[in-house]
Amino acid sequence: MPGIETGDHQHRCVLPFAALPAEVRLLRRAAAAQLDQWGMPAVGDEAGLLVTELATNVIKHVGEGTLATLILEWKRERLRVEMHDKGSALPAPRGADCDAECGRGLHLIAAMAADWGTVVTALGKAVWCEIALGSEAECRRVERAVEALQGYRGNGGVALEGRRREADLEESAIELIADLLHWTSARGLDPDDVLDRAQMHYEAEAEAA
């Protein structure tokens, strides 16, 4: 399954795919890898469920094997998930008395997402939904931290993914904090005082968010 990133690669990812049952798992994995790269693995499960529902709806209602495109976009305090296909009929949630095999996907999307909707496109339609993230300042801090940690220790040029990448970032964070404590001590500062002040800053920003 091909993957193409356009625009600012740190904030937008475009993933074309064929709407086949076997592709859904690969699409979900690609989306999780992108979120991991952006430093937001915490929303991976929620986004994975939304991606699965959107892709499955394409298979059921547009046609198995049809070409579609998943777009992930980090927009400040929200993650936007868009599914583009060539179908012309806009989906709509069905009533509660509907058979269990139909209409449930949109109800699940509406329940999980902060907002969702549909739009007509030049080639068909798009179904979009948004997941609420932390505050904009918190997202920027996480993004800066990931960028700093990715190159801090280095990994011999090997591109790590998934749990290995998370473990590598965690180890880099520990070493970076230790090095900063050595740096503060070498300049006559109290490492414990620096840690306390950093903790105070973190707690104040977390409370404000």
N, CA and C atoms as a LAMMPS dump frame, in Angstrom:
ITEM: TIMESTEP
0
ITEM: NUMBER OF ATOMS
627
ITEM: BOX BOUNDS ff ff ff
-5.0000000000000000e+02 5.0000000000000000e+02
-5.0000000000000000e+02 5.0000000000000000e+02
-5.0000000000000000e+02 5.0000000000000000e+02
ITEM: ATOMS id mol type element x y z
1 1 1 N 0.859 -1.197 0
2 1 2 C 0 0 0
3 1 3 C 0.886 1.234 0
4 2 1 N 0.745 2.115 -0.967
5 2 2 C 1.612 3.291 -1.038
6 2 3 C 1.255 4.318 0.019
7 3 1 N 2.244 5.1 0.4
8 3 2 C 2.006 6.193 1.332
9 3 3 C 2.667 7.449 0.821
10 4 1 N 1.951 8.546 0.779
11 4 2 C 2.48 9.8 0.26
12 4 3 C 2.182 10.897 1.254
13 5 1 N 3.185 11.704 1.555
14 5 2 C 2.975 12.853 2.416
15 5 3 C 3.08 14.107 1.581
16 6 1 N 2.177 15.063 1.811
17 6 2 C 2.214 16.312 1.069
18 6 3 C 2.205 17.474 2.027
19 7 1 N 2.603 18.634 1.538
20 7 2 C 2.599 19.827 2.382
21 7 3 C 3.613 19.69 3.495
22 8 1 N 3.288 20.209 4.659
23 8 2 C 4.156 20.118 5.817
24 8 3 C 4.059 18.708 6.366
25 9 1 N 5.134 17.909 6.158
26 9 2 C 5.065 16.491 6.494
27 9 3 C 4.87 16.253 7.978
28 10 1 N 5.085 17.249 8.795
29 10 2 C 4.898 17.077 10.224
30 10 3 C 3.429 17.189 10.613
31 11 1 N 2.596 17.684 9.722
32 11 2 C 1.214 17.938 10.093
33 11 3 C 0.174 17.33 9.152
34 12 1 N 0.567 16.798 8.037
35 12 2 C -0.392 16.243 7.086
36 12 3 C 0.174 14.997 6.426
37 13 1 N -0.652 13.981 6.334
38 13 2 C -0.233 12.716 5.728
39 13 3 C -1.36 12.217 4.833
40 14 1 N -1.031 11.829 3.599
41 14 2 C -2.004 11.342 2.631
42 14 3 C -1.68 9.886 2.302
43 15 1 N -2.665 8.993 2.487
44 15 2 C -2.452 7.564 2.289
45 15 3 C -3.494 6.992 1.328
46 16 1 N -3.17 6.878 0.04
47 16 2 C -4.082 6.22 -0.895
48 16 3 C -4.062 4.708 -0.675
49 17 1 N -5.196 4.036 -0.895
50 17 2 C -5.254 2.588 -0.702
51 17 3 C -6.41 2.024 -1.508
52 18 1 N -6.401 0.704 -1.671
53 18 2 C -7.508 -0.004 -2.299
54 18 3 C -8.418 -0.533 -1.204
55 19 1 N -9.715 -0.316 -1.353
56 19 2 C -10.673 -0.683 -0.309
57 19 3 C -10.889 -2.2 -0.3
58 20 1 N -9.959 -2.884 0.321
59 20 2 C -10.015 -4.334 0.473
60 20 3 C -9.859 -4.674 1.949
61 21 1 N -10.518 -5.738 2.414
62 21 2 C -10.41 -6.107 3.831
63 21 3 C -8.959 -6.237 4.302
64 22 1 N -8.099 -6.821 3.48
65 22 2 C -6.7 -7.002 3.881
66 22 3 C -5.96 -5.682 4.002
67 23 1 N -6.417 -4.657 3.272
68 23 2 C -5.754 -3.36 3.304
69 23 3 C -6.105 -2.55 4.548
70 24 1 N -7.232 -2.861 5.167
71 24 2 C -7.67 -2.079 6.32
72 24 3 C -6.651 -2.179 7.455
73 25 1 N -6.159 -3.378 7.706
74 25 2 C -5.168 -3.56 8.768
75 25 3 C -3.893 -2.785 8.452
76 26 1 N -3.454 -2.818 7.2
77 26 2 C -2.248 -2.088 6.812
78 26 3 C -2.463 -0.578 6.918
79 27 1 N -3.669 -0.132 6.569
80 27 2 C -3.978 1.292 6.653
81 27 3 C -3.971 1.753 8.108
82 28 1 N -4.556 0.954 8.981
83 28 2 C -4.563 1.29 10.402
84 28 3 C -3.143 1.332 10.959
85 29 1 N -2.317 0.396 10.517
86 29 2 C -0.918 0.369 10.979
87 29 3 C -0.151 1.587 10.472
88 30 1 N -0.396 1.978 9.217
89 30 2 C 0.281 3.155 8.669
90 30 3 C -0.137 4.42 9.403
91 31 1 N -1.429 4.512 9.746
92 31 2 C -1.918 5.676 10.488
93 31 3 C -1.283 5.732 11.872
94 32 1 N -1.185 4.577 12.543
95 32 2 C -0.572 4.532 13.874
96 32 3 C 0.898 4.932 13.819
97 33 1 N 1.594 4.499 12.769
98 33 2 C 3.005 4.854 12.62
99 33 3 C 3.173 6.357 12.427
100 34 1 N 2.256 6.972 11.661
101 34 2 C 2.346 8.415 11.441
102 34 3 C 2.085 9.171 12.739
103 35 1 N 1.075 8.753 13.507
104 35 2 C 0.776 9.412 14.774
105 35 3 C 1.937 9.246 15.746
106 36 1 N 2.565 8.084 15.707
107 36 2 C 3.727 7.849 16.548
108 36 3 C 4.858 8.796 16.178
109 37 1 N 5.043 9.011 14.874
110 37 2 C 6.085 9.925 14.408
111 37 3 C 5.789 11.357 14.826
112 38 1 N 4.514 11.717 14.876
113 38 2 C 4.122 13.052 15.305
114 38 3 C 4.181 13.219 16.82
115 39 1 N 4.441 12.136 17.544
116 39 2 C 4.539 12.229 18.989
117 39 3 C 3.198 12.175 19.694
118 40 1 N 2.201 11.537 19.091
119 40 2 C 0.894 11.434 19.732
120 40 3 C 0.372 9.993 19.701
121 41 1 N 1.153 9.029 20.229
122 41 2 C 0.697 7.635 20.238
123 41 3 C -0.524 7.41 21.115
124 42 1 N -0.805 8.341 22.034
125 42 2 C -1.926 8.166 22.958
126 42 3 C -3.266 8.115 22.236
127 43 1 N -3.369 8.737 21.064
128 43 2 C -4.633 8.722 20.326
129 43 3 C -4.642 7.644 19.247
130 44 1 N -3.616 6.791 19.247
131 44 2 C -3.503 5.77 18.212
132 44 3 C -4.67 4.804 18.176
133 45 1 N -5.102 4.326 19.349
134 45 2 C -6.206 3.364 19.393
135 45 3 C -7.511 3.986 18.907
136 46 1 N -7.785 5.197 19.384
137 46 2 C -9.015 5.878 18.987
138 46 3 C -9.007 6.166 17.488
139 47 1 N -7.884 6.676 16.993
140 47 2 C -7.782 6.957 15.564
141 47 3 C -7.875 5.676 14.749
142 48 1 N -7.288 4.586 15.266
143 48 2 C -7.341 3.307 14.564
144 48 3 C -8.761 2.809 14.385
145 49 1 N -9.594 2.968 15.412
146 49 2 C -10.993 2.565 15.31
147 49 3 C -11.735 3.398 14.264
148 50 1 N -11.47 4.697 14.25
149 50 2 C -12.115 5.568 13.278
150 50 3 C -11.678 5.23 11.855
151 51 1 N -10.392 4.977 11.677
152 51 2 C -9.877 4.611 10.361
153 51 3 C -10.521 3.306 9.903
154 52 1 N -10.633 2.347 10.815
155 52 2 C -11.24 1.065 10.476
156 52 3 C -12.692 1.237 10.043
157 53 1 N -13.452 2.025 10.794
158 53 2 C -14.86 2.242 10.46
159 53 3 C -15.005 2.94 9.112
160 54 1 N -14.208 3.972 8.888
161 54 2 C -14.303 4.725 7.636
162 54 3 C -13.926 3.861 6.44
163 55 1 N -12.854 3.09 6.578
164 55 2 C -12.416 2.229 5.481
165 55 3 C -13.424 1.111 5.226
166 56 1 N -13.98 0.556 6.299
167 56 2 C -14.977 -0.509 6.151
168 56 3 C -16.23 0.009 5.467
169 57 1 N -16.614 1.239 5.764
170 57 2 C -17.781 1.836 5.11
171 57 3 C -17.563 1.983 3.608
172 58 1 N -16.336 2.293 3.212
173 58 2 C -16.036 2.381 1.78
174 58 3 C -16.231 1.02 1.121
175 59 1 N -15.718 -0.025 1.778
176 59 2 C -15.848 -1.375 1.23
177 59 3 C -17.315 -1.766 1.098
178 60 1 N -18.11 -1.48 2.131
179 60 2 C -19.512 -1.9 2.146
180 60 3 C -20.396 -1.099 1.201
181 61 1 N -20.179 0.215 1.153
182 61 2 C -21.142 1.082 0.481
183 61 3 C -20.674 1.66 -0.852
184 62 1 N -19.367 1.632 -1.109
185 62 2 C -18.861 2.132 -2.392
186 62 3 C -18.432 0.973 -3.279
187 63 1 N -17.809 -0.029 -2.679
188 63 2 C -17.429 -1.202 -3.456
189 63 3 C -16.055 -1.723 -3.093
190 64 1 N -15.967 -3.024 -2.939
191 64 2 C -14.686 -3.641 -2.603
192 64 3 C -13.701 -3.447 -3.747
193 65 1 N -12.497 -3.026 -3.397
194 65 2 C -11.452 -2.819 -4.393
195 65 3 C -11.397 -1.414 -4.957
196 66 1 N -12.387 -0.563 -4.631
197 66 2 C -12.365 0.807 -5.14
198 66 3 C -11.205 1.581 -4.53
199 67 1 N -10.698 2.548 -5.263
200 67 2 C -9.595 3.358 -4.77
201 67 3 C -10.118 4.448 -3.833
202 68 1 N -9.444 4.627 -2.72
203 68 2 C -9.833 5.641 -1.73
204 68 3 C -8.566 6.248 -1.15
205 69 1 N -8.747 7.301 -0.38
206 69 2 C -7.595 7.991 0.206
207 69 3 C -7.913 8.399 1.635
208 70 1 N -7 8.072 2.535
209 70 2 C -7.089 8.51 3.93
210 70 3 C -6.162 9.699 4.117
211 71 1 N -6.669 10.759 4.736
212 71 2 C -5.849 11.934 5.037
213 71 3 C -5.867 12.169 6.541
214 72 1 N -4.691 12.256 7.133
215 72 2 C -4.536 12.616 8.534
216 72 3 C -3.957 14.022 8.585
217 73 1 N -4.555 14.868 9.409
218 73 2 C -4.068 16.247 9.499
219 73 3 C -4.109 16.712 10.95
220 74 1 N -2.963 17.134 11.434
221 74 2 C -2.869 17.665 12.791
222 74 3 C -3.136 19.157 12.715
223 75 1 N -4.278 19.579 13.244
224 75 2 C -4.679 20.982 13.187
225 75 3 C -4.81 21.507 14.605
226 76 1 N -3.715 22.057 15.123
227 76 2 C -3.677 22.645 16.45
228 76 3 C -4.126 21.647 17.513
229 77 1 N -5.326 21.834 18.055
230 77 2 C -5.759 20.999 19.168
231 77 3 C -6.586 19.8 18.73
232 78 1 N -6.628 19.522 17.436
233 78 2 C -7.413 18.393 16.939
234 78 3 C -6.665 17.617 15.87
235 79 1 N -6.961 16.322 15.813
236 79 2 C -6.484 15.476 14.727
237 79 3 C -7.665 15.217 13.801
238 80 1 N -7.53 15.605 12.551
239 80 2 C -8.607 15.426 11.568
240 80 3 C -8.331 14.17 10.749
241 81 1 N -9.331 13.309 10.628
242 81 2 C -9.244 12.077 9.851
243 81 3 C -10.26 12.178 8.723
244 82 1 N -9.796 12.149 7.481
245 82 2 C -10.684 12.266 6.319
246 82 3 C -10.58 11.025 5.453
247 83 1 N -11.723 10.524 5.003
248 83 2 C -11.74 9.404 4.068
249 83 3 C -12.394 9.867 2.773
250 84 1 N -11.61 9.871 1.692
251 84 2 C -12.095 10.298 0.387
252 84 3 C -12.347 9.064 -0.49
253 85 1 N -13.492 9.026 -1.169
254 85 2 C -13.783 7.942 -2.109
255 85 3 C -14.573 8.491 -3.286
256 86 1 N -14.918 7.612 -4.23
257 86 2 C -15.595 8.033 -5.453
258 86 3 C -17.109 7.892 -5.372
259 87 1 N -17.615 7.529 -4.205
260 87 2 C -19.06 7.394 -4.054
261 87 3 C -19.743 8.75 -4.061
262 88 1 N -20.966 8.778 -4.574
263 88 2 C -21.697 10.038 -4.663
264 88 3 C -22.734 10.201 -3.561
265 89 1 N -23.153 9.094 -2.946
266 89 2 C -24.192 9.157 -1.909
267 89 3 C -23.571 9.526 -0.567
268 90 1 N -24.086 10.591 0.045
269 90 2 C -23.59 11.009 1.351
270 90 3 C -24.208 10.139 2.438
271 91 1 N -23.387 9.582 3.328
272 91 2 C -23.92 8.717 4.382
273 91 3 C -24.652 9.518 5.451
274 92 1 N -25.588 8.862 6.126
275 92 2 C -26.329 9.492 7.216
276 92 3 C -26.668 8.43 8.247
277 93 1 N -26.576 8.749 9.535
278 93 2 C -26.918 7.771 10.578
279 93 3 C -28.375 7.34 10.455
280 94 1 N -28.634 6.063 10.746
281 94 2 C -29.992 5.555 10.686
282 94 3 C -30.6 5.485 12.08
283 95 1 N -31.881 5.277 12.132
284 95 2 C -32.587 5.245 13.404
285 95 3 C -32.19 4.081 14.271
286 96 1 N -32.569 4.184 15.541
287 96 2 C -32.201 3.146 16.501
288 96 3 C -32.85 1.816 16.196
289 97 1 N -33.969 1.816 15.398
290 97 2 C -34.656 0.573 15.11
291 97 3 C -34.084 -0.133 13.883
292 98 1 N -32.996 0.395 13.36
293 98 2 C -32.358 -0.212 12.191
294 98 3 C -31.76 -1.554 12.556
295 99 1 N -31.686 -2.437 11.567
296 99 2 C -31.06 -3.735 11.783
297 99 3 C -29.631 -3.549 12.261
298 100 1 N -29.149 -4.471 13.061
299 100 2 C -27.832 -4.334 13.694
300 100 3 C -26.7 -4.273 12.691
301 101 1 N -26.933 -4.729 11.452
302 101 2 C -25.855 -4.777 10.471
303 101 3 C -25.712 -3.472 9.696
304 102 1 N -26.539 -2.492 9.93
305 102 2 C -26.425 -1.256 9.149
306 102 3 C -26.517 -0.031 10.041
307 103 1 N -25.833 0.997 9.628
308 103 2 C -25.944 2.277 10.311
309 103 3 C -25.14 2.431 11.584
310 104 1 N -24.518 1.352 12.051
311 104 2 C -23.834 1.44 13.339
312 104 3 C -22.509 2.181 13.235
313 105 1 N -21.852 2.111 12.051
314 105 2 C -20.547 2.732 11.896
315 105 3 C -20.581 4.228 12.143
316 106 1 N -21.563 4.925 11.572
317 106 2 C -21.651 6.375 11.749
318 106 3 C -22.005 6.745 13.184
319 107 1 N -22.817 5.924 13.841
320 107 2 C -23.131 6.189 15.245
321 107 3 C -21.869 6.078 16.104
322 108 1 N -21.03 5.082 15.783
323 108 2 C -19.775 4.92 16.52
324 108 3 C -18.861 6.109 16.27
325 109 1 N -18.759 6.543 15.008
326 109 2 C -17.915 7.694 14.676
327 109 3 C -18.403 8.938 15.406
328 110 1 N -19.716 9.156 15.392
329 110 2 C -20.278 10.334 16.055
330 110 3 C -20.031 10.292 17.551
331 111 1 N -20.05 9.094 18.143
332 111 2 C -19.843 8.968 19.58
333 111 3 C -18.385 9.195 19.968
334 112 1 N -17.453 8.787 19.112
335 112 2 C -16.032 8.872 19.438
336 112 3 C -15.433 10.222 19.087
337 113 1 N -15.904 10.84 18.015
338 113 2 C -15.258 12.047 17.5
339 113 3 C -15.785 13.301 18.186
340 114 1 N -14.931 14.316 18.253
341 114 2 C -15.359 15.618 18.767
342 114 3 C -16.291 16.294 17.783
343 115 1 N -16.117 15.988 16.494
344 115 2 C -16.986 16.532 15.456
345 115 3 C -16.802 15.668 14.215
346 116 1 N -17.793 15.641 13.352
347 116 2 C -17.676 14.873 12.111
348 116 3 C -18.653 15.426 11.088
349 117 1 N -18.471 15.027 9.825
350 117 2 C -19.369 15.481 8.79
351 117 3 C -19.008 14.866 7.448
352 118 1 N -19.722 15.268 6.419
353 118 2 C -19.481 14.797 5.061
354 118 3 C -19.449 15.992 4.126
355 119 1 N -18.789 15.824 2.992
356 119 2 C -18.704 16.904 2.017
357 119 3 C -18.568 16.3 0.624
358 120 1 N -19.209 16.939 -0.348
359 120 2 C -19.087 16.522 -1.74
360 120 3 C -17.765 17.042 -2.29
361 121 1 N -17.029 16.192 -3.008
362 121 2 C -15.761 16.583 -3.614
363 121 3 C -15.867 16.481 -5.135
364 122 1 N -14.821 16.898 -5.815
365 122 2 C -14.821 16.854 -7.284
366 122 3 C -14.897 15.422 -7.802
367 123 1 N -14.371 14.461 -7.025
368 123 2 C -14.337 13.07 -7.466
369 123 3 C -15.361 12.189 -6.763
370 124 1 N -16.053 12.716 -5.78
371 124 2 C -17.005 11.897 -5.046
372 124 3 C -17.417 12.554 -3.743
373 125 1 N -16.919 12.007 -2.654
374 125 2 C -17.268 12.567 -1.343
375 125 3 C -16.126 12.328 -0.368
376 126 1 N -16.219 13.007 0.776
377 126 2 C -15.28 12.793 1.876
378 126 3 C -16.078 12.746 3.172
379 127 1 N -15.731 11.792 4.02
380 127 2 C -16.278 11.725 5.37
381 127 3 C -15.14 12.076 6.317
382 128 1 N -15.358 13.042 7.184
383 128 2 C -14.295 13.493 8.072
384 128 3 C -14.751 13.453 9.522
385 129 1 N -13.785 13.313 10.408
386 129 2 C -14.052 13.396 11.838
387 129 3 C -12.806 13.945 12.522
388 130 1 N -12.98 14.494 13.702
389 130 2 C -11.871 15.113 14.419
390 130 3 C -11.795 14.578 15.84
391 131 1 N -10.575 14.32 16.287
392 131 2 C -10.302 13.86 17.644
393 131 3 C -9.685 15.016 18.417
394 132 1 N -10.224 15.295 19.58
395 132 2 C -9.689 16.384 20.402
396 132 3 C -8.369 15.954 21.027
397 133 1 N -7.383 16.834 20.923
398 133 2 C -6.071 16.6 21.526
399 133 3 C -5.925 17.509 22.731
400 134 1 N -4.716 17.654 23.222
401 134 2 C -4.453 18.586 24.309
402 134 3 C -4.434 20.01 23.781
403 135 1 N -4.032 20.952 24.617
404 135 2 C -3.959 22.348 24.201
405 135 3 C -2.903 22.52 23.12
406 136 1 N -3.003 23.621 22.372
407 136 2 C -2.044 23.89 21.307
408 136 3 C -0.628 23.986 21.851
409 137 1 N -0.47 24.642 23.01
410 137 2 C 0.864 24.783 23.6
411 137 3 C 1.426 23.422 23.98
412 138 1 N 0.552 22.547 24.52
413 138 2 C 1.012 21.213 24.904
414 138 3 C 1.433 20.426 23.676
415 139 1 N 0.655 20.515 22.591
416 139 2 C 1.004 19.806 21.361
417 139 3 C 2.342 20.274 20.807
418 140 1 N 2.576 21.583 20.861
419 140 2 C 3.841 22.111 20.36
420 140 3 C 5.007 21.641 21.22
421 141 1 N 4.8 21.574 22.535
422 141 2 C 5.863 21.098 23.416
423 141 3 C 6.192 19.628 23.12
424 142 1 N 5.154 18.815 22.912
425 142 2 C 5.372 17.409 22.583
426 142 3 C 6.112 17.282 21.266
427 143 1 N 5.711 18.087 20.278
428 143 2 C 6.362 18.049 18.972
429 143 3 C 7.835 18.422 19.095
430 144 1 N 8.129 19.484 19.855
431 144 2 C 9.529 19.896 20.039
432 144 3 C 10.326 18.813 20.751
433 145 1 N 9.695 18.174 21.741
434 145 2 C 10.398 17.136 22.485
435 145 3 C 10.757 15.952 21.587
436 146 1 N 9.818 15.541 20.744
437 146 2 C 10.085 14.421 19.842
438 146 3 C 11.206 14.773 18.876
439 147 1 N 11.174 15.987 18.324
440 147 2 C 12.227 16.404 17.401
441 147 3 C 13.592 16.394 18.081
442 148 1 N 13.638 16.853 19.343
443 148 2 C 14.909 16.884 20.071
444 148 3 C 15.406 15.476 20.382
445 149 1 N 14.495 14.596 20.775
446 149 2 C 14.896 13.255 21.202
447 149 3 C 15.275 12.359 20.037
448 150 1 N 14.659 12.596 18.868
449 150 2 C 14.946 11.747 17.714
450 150 3 C 16.419 11.758 17.339
451 151 1 N 17.061 12.903 17.452
452 151 2 C 18.463 12.983 17.069
453 151 3 C 19.427 13.04 18.238
454 152 1 N 18.928 12.856 19.464
455 152 2 C 19.789 13.068 20.623
456 152 3 C 20.838 11.972 20.776
457 153 1 N 20.406 10.724 20.747
458 153 2 C 21.362 9.629 20.896
459 153 3 C 21.784 9.068 19.552
460 154 1 N 20.863 9.105 18.585
461 154 2 C 21.132 8.475 17.299
462 154 3 C 20.923 6.973 17.415
463 155 1 N 20.586 6.334 16.295
464 155 2 C 20.38 4.88 16.313
465 155 3 C 21.081 4.197 15.155
466 156 1 N 22.212 4.76 14.739
467 156 2 C 22.981 4.14 13.671
468 156 3 C 22.333 4.234 12.308
469 157 1 N 21.421 5.205 12.146
470 157 2 C 20.767 5.361 10.853
471 157 3 C 19.605 4.423 10.628
472 158 1 N 19.269 3.605 11.638
473 158 2 C 18.169 2.655 11.509
474 158 3 C 16.864 3.342 11.882
475 159 1 N 15.864 3.236 11.022
476 159 2 C 14.558 3.841 11.287
477 159 3 C 13.74 2.917 12.178
478 160 1 N 13.481 3.344 13.395
479 160 2 C 12.721 2.53 14.334
480 160 3 C 11.25 2.886 14.279
481 161 1 N 10.399 1.904 14.553
482 161 2 C 8.965 2.131 14.545
483 161 3 C 8.326 1.439 15.738
484 162 1 N 7.094 1.832 16.007
485 162 2 C 6.301 1.153 17.029
486 162 3 C 6.926 1.204 18.409
487 163 1 N 6.867 0.058 19.101
488 163 2 C 7.337 0.003 20.484
489 163 3 C 8.843 0.22 20.591
490 164 1 N 9.596 -0.223 19.599
491 164 2 C 11.049 -0.013 19.632
492 164 3 C 11.369 1.475 19.589
493 165 1 N 10.605 2.203 18.759
494 165 2 C 10.842 3.645 18.666
495 165 3 C 10.463 4.331 19.97
496 166 1 N 9.33 3.927 20.573
497 166 2 C 8.916 4.516 21.841
498 166 3 C 9.954 4.255 22.929
499 167 1 N 10.49 3.032 22.966
500 167 2 C 11.511 2.698 23.962
501 167 3 C 12.779 3.513 23.741
502 168 1 N 13.138 3.731 22.477
503 168 2 C 14.325 4.517 22.165
504 168 3 C 14.136 5.972 22.582
505 169 1 N 12.937 6.53 22.317
506 169 2 C 12.66 7.909 22.731
507 169 3 C 12.671 8.037 24.247
508 170 1 N 12.133 7.037 24.94
509 170 2 C 12.125 7.074 26.403
510 170 3 C 13.547 7.061 26.96
511 171 1 N 14.388 6.212 26.391
512 171 2 C 15.779 6.154 26.848
513 171 3 C 16.504 7.462 26.537
514 172 1 N 16.217 8.047 25.377
515 172 2 C 16.818 9.332 25.032
516 172 3 C 16.383 10.413 26.009
517 173 1 N 15.096 10.384 26.415
518 173 2 C 14.599 11.376 27.37
519 173 3 C 15.325 11.259 28.705
520 174 1 N 15.533 10.031 29.161
521 174 2 C 16.233 9.817 30.433
522 174 3 C 17.659 10.351 30.356
523 175 1 N 18.343 10.037 29.258
524 175 2 C 19.728 10.491 29.116
525 175 3 C 19.797 12.01 28.968
526 176 1 N 18.836 12.588 28.255
527 176 2 C 18.824 14.041 28.098
528 176 3 C 18.623 14.729 29.444
529 177 1 N 17.682 14.234 30.239
530 177 2 C 17.453 14.823 31.566
531 177 3 C 18.697 14.694 32.431
532 178 1 N 19.334 13.525 32.392
533 178 2 C 20.56 13.325 33.176
534 178 3 C 21.655 14.286 32.73
535 179 1 N 21.815 14.45 31.418
536 179 2 C 22.832 15.372 30.911
537 179 3 C 22.531 16.813 31.324
538 180 1 N 21.255 17.199 31.316
539 180 2 C 20.898 18.545 31.736
540 180 3 C 21.184 18.761 33.215
541 181 1 N 20.986 17.729 34.026
542 181 2 C 21.311 17.844 35.448
543 181 3 C 22.815 18.006 35.653
544 182 1 N 23.601 17.28 34.858
545 182 2 C 25.063 17.474 34.918
546 182 3 C 25.414 18.898 34.507
547 183 1 N 24.736 19.406 33.486
548 183 2 C 25.003 20.759 32.999
549 183 3 C 24.677 21.791 34.078
550 184 1 N 23.541 21.634 34.763
551 184 2 C 23.178 22.588 35.81
552 184 3 C 24.152 22.522 36.976
553 185 1 N 24.564 21.303 37.327
554 185 2 C 25.506 21.145 38.44
555 185 3 C 26.851 21.774 38.111
556 186 1 N 27.312 21.621 36.86
557 186 2 C 28.599 22.171 36.444
558 186 3 C 28.606 23.696 36.488
559 187 1 N 27.434 24.291 36.472
560 187 2 C 27.322 25.747 36.523
561 187 3 C 26.921 26.253 37.904
562 188 1 N 27.046 25.388 38.876
563 188 2 C 26.796 25.805 40.245
564 188 3 C 25.343 25.86 40.651
565 189 1 N 24.463 25.328 39.817
566 189 2 C 23.039 25.307 40.149
567 189 3 C 22.684 24.031 40.9
568 190 1 N 21.564 24.05 41.597
569 190 2 C 21.101 22.88 42.338
570 190 3 C 20.193 22.053 41.429
571 191 1 N 20.606 20.833 41.045
572 191 2 C 19.778 20.008 40.151
573 191 3 C 18.376 19.764 40.705
574 192 1 N 18.269 19.548 42.013
575 192 2 C 16.947 19.318 42.603
576 192 3 C 16.055 20.546 42.457
577 193 1 N 16.65 21.726 42.612
578 193 2 C 15.884 22.958 42.467
579 193 3 C 15.41 23.128 41.031
580 194 1 N 16.272 22.803 40.079
581 194 2 C 15.901 22.899 38.669
582 194 3 C 14.757 21.937 38.355
583 195 1 N 14.836 20.693 38.879
584 195 2 C 13.766 19.726 38.66
585 195 3 C 12.454 20.197 39.284
586 196 1 N 12.545 20.767 40.484
587 196 2 C 11.333 21.27 41.144
588 196 3 C 10.683 22.386 40.331
589 197 1 N 11.528 23.289 39.805
590 197 2 C 10.981 24.397 39.01
591 197 3 C 10.353 23.89 37.718
592 198 1 N 11.005 22.894 37.087
593 198 2 C 10.439 22.321 35.864
594 198 3 C 9.106 21.633 36.156
595 199 1 N 9.04 20.926 37.293
596 199 2 C 7.801 20.263 37.68
597 199 3 C 6.679 21.268 37.924
598 200 1 N 7.042 22.401 38.547
599 200 2 C 6.054 23.446 38.791
600 200 3 C 5.506 24.02 37.493
601 201 1 N 6.406 24.246 36.522
602 201 2 C 5.984 24.738 35.216
603 201 3 C 5.034 23.741 34.55
604 202 1 N 5.408 22.468 34.594
605 202 2 C 4.585 21.422 33.969
606 202 3 C 3.202 21.361 34.585
607 203 1 N 3.147 21.346 35.922
608 203 2 C 1.862 21.234 36.611
609 203 3 C 0.982 22.461 36.369
610 204 1 N 1.608 23.637 36.313
611 204 2 C 0.831 24.848 36.052
612 204 3 C 0.227 24.824 34.655
613 205 1 N 1.006 24.397 33.664
614 205 2 C 0.502 24.345 32.301
615 205 3 C -0.541 23.241 32.135
616 206 1 N -0.325 22.099 32.809
617 206 2 C -1.295 21.005 32.732
618 206 3 C -2.629 21.418 33.341
619 207 1 N -2.563 22.158 34.456
620 207 2 C -3.797 22.611 35.116
621 207 3 C -4.529 23.627 34.254
622 208 1 N -3.753 24.507 33.607
623 208 2 C -4.36 25.529 32.758
624 208 3 C -5.016 24.917 31.526
625 209 1 N -4.447 23.8 31.055
626 209 2 C -5.005 23.134 29.872
627 209 3 C -6.321 22.446 30.207
